[in-house]
């Protein structure tokens, strides 16, 4: 009796959680359609195009699900193999042709993992004692690089990319296997959801915690679901131990990967009697203890610990309350300036209290909306994190280059569609009073609420995407399982009743199709004038490097000048350099030259210090320089000797100076101050090909819009045939 009452209360509690999640999903959908990064998106996106794309994609998913229903099991398994192969091919293509120079944290992790091949232990105490959560990832990469070294492979960046590709592919397979526990059809839909969302593909060369934790998280979930389905008590207990163990290991790589384990515990409490709940929890506890012992043992052998440098949890909450809810150099420096762990905590708490008081309820609400938009609603916003690409190519051009408009639209359409299906999944679950899949809804809810308070970045939602694909598959599967409507009766004003059976809905399908296609043509015509006829300044990047998080140092140009070698990936006409001129030196003249490998000067021009602003990028418009993956040398020398000189900003990370192989921020590039080569240092500059151009060429735009109309016609034809012929009977 008591257990029965408790289960009723728990089920009611779960329904409340579901309703909270649906409210948050509704906010995310609204933010995704009309806001990007917390600010109105009307200038970046046309909501009409987003809504149109969502209609087409939702209809396409339903149509594909209907087709899959009629396939044999053998055909479904062949389709599964083809889709998995397609995912792997896409990951490899993106990994090869969209290589990003690793951002700050990944540079630390990669460099330390490589250095560990010689030292056998983490040596950068200041960084890793400050960020102990980075140690498990570094040690994992060290093991991977050690295997590569054993086989004579020393290009560790490529090894990291290959490892990341395999981990993302493994995540796709685990997602498929989890959905197959409902049905093979659901598994195929999850793979389709994976393929149509290029987000994880675009991060295939970014072997960081956001993607590497995913297979541990999903593998643990799969083991837990096996435990729930097996009739063998021994297998059930073993699966529970392994599930907790694997998920916790994933949580050591990225903390949020442990959220499914929390959701599983809540799910077990909701579903089971107290006796059975404690029995299952005890085996989960065993798995956790084993994982903790193993991870602590490995960390003790390879890791470091010093509380003086460690950032407390309060630091990340403080960052979460900053203006944008993200990392700021000022906040980081304030925490870092405290010389003990206790002082860091006190400084953080003081700042947290101050910010909560200053913002008030309305200010916090505004901040939370902005953070939701950044984390969950804005798919294309993630592109800003991948700021540097190793080589300019066609894939780069159409993903984050100047012709990326369609790609960004597609990312946002897919994200909004995913959120809509998550919302519908919540409604279906509430209607059917199901708690069998409570773990996946609680996981997403936990992630959203957690990042309301924690420091947030758009990429932090990456590890949750497979859970969304699972929910999306669940929603689509359930929507296509509804039985056909036998009859719809409509009472008219004149008291006549019109009866529509399933066949008579064909006319309405035709009218709806014509309306959607007409809307597509109107939006396409208006968009043509916006994206094809309108000219705008474009920048094709050839080399890009900026000082990350304000780190770096100033190099005075001096009498002998400075020089930077770099690999130009294509034709360029503009170079932007970050100069420093704090004393506002005037009437000084300098010579900028560009030389090829033979020493021939291919461009030379004189410029004055009068035009140099302190800490500002100064643009040199060079005229067209024709090169194709050619190494060049840029030199800046004074026209005559001066008592004082202007300077340049250089990207440098002092933490790397003790490494055997310091990272190079340009492909095959090096900075020279005078005639001396500077290690682990590069000039901060951007090389690009700038010109005025349309966002879309006429041919590409017409091709894309024609494809949309053709897809709409095909989907409409499918539903038209599925519904049947029109039969209308009028009853008085």
N, C-alpha and C positions, 0 to 999 in steps of 0.2 A: 504493500500500500504506500509506504513511504517512498520507495523507488519510483512507483508510478506517478506520484505527485511531483517528485523531483524531476522526472523526465518531462512532464508537462511544462514545468517552470523553465527547464532548459530549452525546450523547443520554442517556447514563447520568447525567451531571451535571444535565441538564434534568429527568429523572425524579425526581432527588433534590429539586430545587427545587419540583416539583409536589407531592411528598409533604409538604414543609415547608409549602407553601401550604394543603394540605388539613388539616394539623394546626391551622394558624392559623384556617382557616375553621371547623373544629370548635369551637375556643375561642370564636370570634365567635358561633356559633350558640348555644352554651351561655350565653354572657354576654347575648346578646340575649333569651333566654327567661327568665332568672332574675336578671339584673343590669341596672340602669340607672345610667349614670354611674359604674360601678365599685362600686356598693353594691347589696345585695339589693333586688330590685324587687317583692317579694311585696306590699308595701303600695301600690305604684302600679299594678301590673298583676296580673291573675289569670292564671297560666301556662296554666290549662286553656282559657281563652278564646283565648290566643295560639295554642296548639297546635291548637285547633279551627279557628281562622281560617286557619292555615297549611295544614291538611288540605284545607279547602274551596278555598283559592286555588291550591294545587298541582294539585288535581284539575281545577279550572276551566281552568288553563293547558293541561293535557294534553288536555282535552276540546275546547277551542277549536282547539288545534293539529291535532287529528284532523279537525275540521270543515273547517278551512282546506285540508287535504290534498285534499279532494274538490271544491274550487272551481276554476273555470277561471282561466286567466291573466288574462283580461279582468276577471273578478269580483274577483280579487286586487288588480288595479291600482286598481279603483274603491274597494275597501276601504282601500287605502293612502292615497288622496286624502282620503277621509272621516276617517280617523284623524289624518292630518296637520292637517286643518282643525280637528278637535276639540282637538288639542294647542294650536294657535294661539288658539282661542277661550278655552280654559281659562287660558292665560297672560295674555291680555288681561283677563279677568274678575278674576283674582287681582291683577294689576298695578294695576287701577283701584280695586278695593274693599278691598285689603289693603295699603295704602301704609304703610310703616314710616318713622318719622323716622330718618334714617340714624344708625348708631352712630358712635363716636368716629373711627375711621380713615376711614370713608366721608365723614364731615363734612369732614375735612381735605382729602380728595381732591376732593370736589365744590367746596368753597369755593375751593381753589387753581385748579381748572380754570376756574371762572367768573372769578376774578381775572386769569387769564392772557389773557382776552379783551381786557383793557385794557392789560396790561403786555407781553404777548407772550413772557413767560418766567417760570419758577418763581421766586418771590421769597421764599418761606418757607424760608430756608437752614437754620435750626436743625432743623426737622422733616424736610425732604427729604434733607439731608445725613446725618441720623441713620438714615432709612429710605430708602435709594436705590432699593430694590425697588418703592417706591410711585411713582417718577417715570414709568415707562413707562405705567402705568394713567392717571395724571393727564394726561399728554400726549395719550393716546388720547382721553380724554373732552374735552380741550380741542379736538381736531380735530372731534369730533362736535358739540360746542356751537358751534364756529365755523360749521359748515354750517347748524345751526339758526338762528343769528343772521343769516346771509346771507339766509335766507328769512323773517326777521322774527319768529321764534319765540324768546321770551325766558324762558319757563318751563322752566328747564334741569333741574329735578328731574324733570318729566314727560318731557323729552327723554331723560334717563338711563334712565328706566324703559322707555320705548319701545325704546331701543337694547338694553337688557338682554333684553327680550322677544324681539326679533329674533335676538339671539345664542343664546338658549336654544332657540328654534325651529330655528335653523340647526344647532345641535348635535343636535336630534332627527332632522333630515333626514340629517345625516352618519351618525348611528348606523344609521338605516334603510338608507342606501346601503352601508355596510360589511357589514351582515348580508345584504343582497341579493346579495353576491358568493358566498354559499353558495347561497341560494335566495330567491325572492320571499316564500315562506312564512316564512322566518327574519326577513326584514325586517318583515313585519307583526307577528310576535310581539314584536319589539323595540319597535315603536310601542305595542303593548298594554302591555308592561312599563313604558313611559314614562308612559302614561296612568293606570295603576292606582296609580302611586307619586306622591302629591301633593307630594313634598318639593320638587322644583325649581319647581313652580307656586307654592308658598308663598314662594319667594325671588324671584319675578319682579320685585318692585319694589326689590330689593337689588342695584343695579348696581355690584357690587364684583368683585374679581379672581377670586373663587371660581367665578363663572358666566361672566364675560367671557372667560376663557382657554379655555373648553371647545371652541368651534368651531375655534380654531387647532389645538388638540391633535388633535381628531377629523378635521379636514380633512387634517392631515399624515399621519395613519394611513391615511386613504382613498387619498391619493396614493401612499403606500408600497405598499399592496396592489395598486393599479393597476400599479405598477412591477414587482411580482412576477408579475403575470398577463400583461402584454403580451409579445408576441414580438418587438417592434421594440426593438433595442438603444438607438436614439436616444431613443425615448419612455421607456424604462426609466431611462436616465441622467438625463433631464430630470425625471421624476417623483421620483427619489431626491433631486435637488438641491432641488426645490420642497418635498418632504416635510420635509427637515431645516430648510429656511428657515422654513416656516410653524410647525412645532412649536417651534423656538427662539424665535420671536416670541411665541408663547403662553407659553413659559417665562419670558419677561421680565415678562409680566403677573402670572403666578403660577408660582413656581419648580417646583412639582410637576408642572406641565403638560409638562415636558421628560422626565418618566419614560418615556413611550412611546418616545422616541427612544433612550434607553439600552436599553430592552427590545428595540427593533428591531435595534440593533447586536449584542446578545447572540444574538438569533434568527438573524441572518445568519451569525454565527460558528458556531452550532450546525448550521445547515443546509447551508452551502456549503463547497467546498474552499477552501484558503487563498488560492489565486490569485484565485478569484471573489470571495471575501470582501474582500480588499484592494481589488479593483477597485470594488466597490460602496461600500465605506467611503470611497474617495477622492471619489466624487461627493457623498456625505453631507457630507464635510468641506468641499467647495466651497460647499454650501448653508449650512453653519454660518458659514463665513468671510463670505459675503455678508450674512447676517443680523446678524452681529456688527458689521460695518462700518456697515450701515444704522442699527442701534440706537444705536451709539456716536455716529454723526454727529448723529442726532436729539437724543440726550441732551446732547451738547456745545452744540447750538444752544439748546435750551429748558431744560435741566436745570441742576443745581448739584452741587458736590462740595466737601466739607470733611471730612477724616479726623478732625478733632477731635470731631465730633458723631456720626460713624458708629458704629452698633452692629455689633460683629464677629459672626461665625458662632457663636463660643463663647457669646455672650449667649443665643441661642435654645436651645442645648444645656443651658445652665444653667437656663433656664426649664423645659425638659423634665424636669429632675430635681427641680423643686419638689414640694411635697406632692401637688398634683393634676396635675402635668405641664403647667401652664398659666401664663399671664401672672400675675405678682404685682407690685403697686406697689413693694414693698420691693426686689425683685430689679432692677426697672427703675431705681429711684432709685440703687441701689448702682453700677450700670453707668454711669449718667448722671453720677454725681458725679466719675468719673475724667476728668481734663482732657486726656488724650491717648489715642490709639487703642491704643498699646502697653500703657498702664496698664489700659485696659478689658479687653484680652485677658488680662493677668496676673490681674486680679481675678476674671474669669470662670473661668479654669482653676483657680485656688485654691478657688473655691466648688464647682466640679464635683468635684474630688478629695475635698473634705471630705464632700460629700453621698454620693458613691459609697461612701466608707469608712463613713459613719454608717449607711447603709441596708443594706449587705451584700447578699448574694445573695438572701436571702428578701425583704428590703425592696424591692429592684429588681424582683423577680418580681411582688410585689403592686402596685407602681407601674405596671408594664407591663400587667398585667391591667386595671387601672383605665383606662389610656390606650386600650387596645384597645376596651374597652367604650364609652368616650366617642366615639371616632373612627368605629368601624365597626359596632358592635352596637346602639347606642341611637339610633334614628331620631327619636323624639319628643323626645329631650333637646335637639335642635337648636333647639326653640322658645324656649328660655331666652335665646338670643342676640338674638331679635327682641323687644326689651323694650318698644318704644314704637310705638303705632299712631296714625296721624293722625286716623282717624275710626272711631267705634264703629258697626258695622253687623252684619247677619245673618251674613255670611261671617266676620267677626272672631269673633263669638260662638261659631260652631261649629268654628273652627280653633284659635285660641289663647285664646278667651274661656272663660266658665264652663261652657259646654256642649261642651267640646272632647274629652271622654273618648273618644267613639267615634272621632274623628279621630286621636287619639294611639294608640289601639289599632290602627287601620288602618295607620298609619305603621309601627308596630312589626311587625305581621304581614307587611307587604310587605317590610320590611328582612330579617326572618328567612327568608322564602321566597326572597328573592334570594340570601342566603348559602347556603341549602340547595342551590339550583340550581348555584351556583358550586362547591360541594363535589362534587356529582354530575358536573359538567363535568370536574373533575379526575380522577375515577374513570374516566369514559368515555375521556378522553385517554390515561390510563395503560394502559387495557385495549387500546385500538386502536394504541398506540405511535405517536401522531401528534405532530408538532412544527410542523404548518402554522400553528397559532394560538398558538404559544408567546409571541408578543409580548404578548397580552392577559393571560395568567396572570403573566408576569414583571412587567408594569406594576403589577398589584394587589399582588403580593408585595413589590415595591420600595416601594410606598406604605405598606404596613403596617409593614415593618421601619423605614422612614425615620422614621415618626411614633412609633416606640418611643423614639427618642432626641431628636427635635426637640420644640419647644414644640407643644402640640396644642390644638385646639378642635374641637367637633363638626362645625362647618361645613367644616372642611378636607377632609372626604371628599366634598364635593359634586361636585367636578370629576371624581371617579372613578366617579360613578354611571352615566354612559353606558357605561363599560367593563363595569360589572357587568351592564347591560342586554344588552350584546352577548354576554357569557358566558352569561347566562340564556337568551337566544334560542338560542345554540349547544346548551346542554344540553337544552332542550325539543325542539328539532328532532331531535337525535340520539335522544332517548328515544322519539319517535314514529316513528322510522325502523326500529325493531326489527321483524323479521318475526314474523308470528303463530306462536304455539306450536302445533305440530301435535299433541303428545301429552305428558302428564305422567303418569308411572307412580309409584305410591306403594305400597311394600311394607308390608303391615299385620302386626300381631303374630302372627296365625294363619297367616302365610306365604301369605296371599292377596294378589294384586296387583290394585290398582284403577287403571284407566286413565282419565284425564280428557283429552279433547280440548278444543280451543278453545271448543266450544259448551257443554261440560259445566261450564264455569267460571261459568255464569250464576247458579247457585244460590249460589255463594260470594259473587258480587257482590251478590245480594239480601240475604244475611245481613250482609255488611259495611255495606251501606247502612242497614239497620235499626239496626245497632249505632251507627253514627255519628249518625243522627237521634235515637236514644234518648239518646245522650251529650249531644247539643246541647240537648235538652229539659231534662235534668237540670242541666247547667251554666247554662242560661237561668233555670231556677227559682231556683237558688242565687244567681245574679247579680242577679235581680230584687230579692231582699231586701237585697242589698248596695248596689245602685246606684239603686233606685227608692224603697224604703221608708225607707232611711237618709237622714236629713237632715244637711246640712253647711252651713257658712258659705260663701257665694258672694260674689264681688266682680266686678261688671261695671265695667270701667274706662271712664271718660269722658275723663280726661286723665292721662297718666303721664309723669313725668320724674324721673330720679335722677341724681346726680352720677356721671359715668362715670370709673372708675379713680381716684376720690378727688380729681379735679381740681375746682376751684371756689373760692369765697371766701366770707367771712362778712360779712354786712351787719348792723350794729347797728340795732335797730328805731328808736331815737331818739325825740325828742319828737313829730316829725311823722309817724312811723310808716313803714311800707312798704306797697306795693300791687302786685298782680299781675293783669293782665288776661288772660283766657283764653277760648277757645271751648269751651263745654260741648256735647258731642255728644249729650246725652240727659239724662233725669232722674237726679238723684243725691241722696244723703243723707249722704255722708261726705267729709271732706277731711282728708288727712294731710299735715302740714308738718314738715319737718326743722328743728328749733330747735337753738340752741346756748345753753348755760347753764353755762360752765366754772366760774364763781364760785358757783354754786348760790344765785343770788339768790332771796330769799323775800319773801312778802307784797307782791308787786307785782301789780297788776291791769291787764289789757289787754282791748281790745274787738276782736272779730273781726266784720267786716261783709261781706255780699255784696250788691252793687248791680247793677242792670241798666243798659242803655245810657241810659235816661232819668234815671238817678241815684236811682231809687227803691230803698230798702233792702228786700230780700226776705228777709234773715235777719240777725240780730244777736245776739251772745252775749258774755258776760264770762267770762274765764278767768284763772287765777292762775299766777304763775311757780312756785308751789310744786309744780305738777304737771309742769313742764317739765324733762325730763332732757337732759343734754348730748349732742348728736349722735344724738338718737333721734327717730323719727317720732312725732309726737303727733296722735292722731285726734280730730277734732271730728265728733260725730254730730248732724246738723243737722235731722233730720226730712226728709220728702220735699220736694225742690225740683223743680218741674215746668218743664222747659225743652226746647227742641228746636233744637239747633244755634244757640244764642244766645250772644252775647258778654257776659261778665260781668266784674265787677271785685271782687277780694277785697282787703280792707284790714285791716291790723293796726295799731292805735294804742294807746299807753299811756293808762290811765284818768286818770292825773295825771303830772306831770313828776317824773322820778327822776334821781339822780346817775349811776347806771349802768343799762343796759338789757340784757335778754336779746337774742339775735341770731337770725338765720335763715341757713341755708345756701343759697347760690345757685349754680346751674350756670353756669359761665363758662369760656371757654377763651382765655387771654391771647394765644394765637397768632393769633387772628382779629381783634384790635383794629385792625390796619392794613388789613383788607379793605374793599373798597367796600361789599359787602353781607354784613355779619356774619350768621351763621345764627341763626334763631329756634327755640328748642327747644319752643315751644308754637305751635299753630296760631293765628295772629293774636293773639299774646300779647306783653305787654311788662311789665317790672319798673319800678316807680317807688320810689325811696328819697326820702321826703319828697315834694316836688313835682317832683323831677328824674327824667327818663326815663333809665334805664340801658341803654346799647347792649350787645348781645352778652351779655346776662345775663338769667337767669330764676330765679324762686323755685323751690326744690326742693320739690315737693309732688305729691300724688296725689289726683285727684278720682274718686270711684267711687260706685256704687250697691250697697250691701251689704245682703244679706238671707239668711235661712236657707232652703235649698231642697234638693230632691233633685238628685243628679247628673244623672239622666235623668227626664224626665216619663214617666208610664205609657204614654202614647200613642206617644212616640218609641221607647221601649224595645221595646214589643211590635211596632212596625213594623219595627225593625231586626232583631229576632230572627226574626220571620216571614219576612223577606227571606232570612236565612241558611238557614232550613229549606227554603224554596222552591228556592233555588239548589242546595242539597244534593239535593233530590228530582230536579231537572232533570238534574244531573250524573249521578246514579245511574241515571236512566232512559236517558241517553245511553250509558253504558258497558254497561248491561244489554242494550240492543239491539245494540250493537257486538259484544259477545262472542258472542251467538248462543244457540240453544236448548240445553237440557241433554240430554246423552246420556252415560250411564254404563254401562260394560261391565265385568263382573268376570271375571277370568281366574284359574283355579286353577293 
